[in-house]
Amino acid sequence: MGDACAVCHVKWPRPRHPIGLLADGGEVYGCDDCAGIAASHAARTLEHALVAH
């Protein structure tokens, strides 16, 4: 519901960055720091998948 960061659970400032989806279609939000880490991880995962293909 975006009340706290899905990764580090910080509540203030309120997380604004969508970082994933729940099974029911709801969005998961992260703070600035955790969203940057998640984006970096997603980019590396995609890069590794393309290289392995």
Phi, psi and omega in degrees: 000356177084013179286334180210158177298134181291341183262302186255355175068016176294141182254343181224131355292152183303131180300137183239346188263117176293128181239002178174181180234145174275167180300330180274004178095355179288148180274149175251132185249151178227158176287175182304312183296310183291326177295322177296319178295316180297319179294320178296317179296317180297320179294317179294320180297316179295318180298316180294322179295319180291322179293319182289335182286000000 
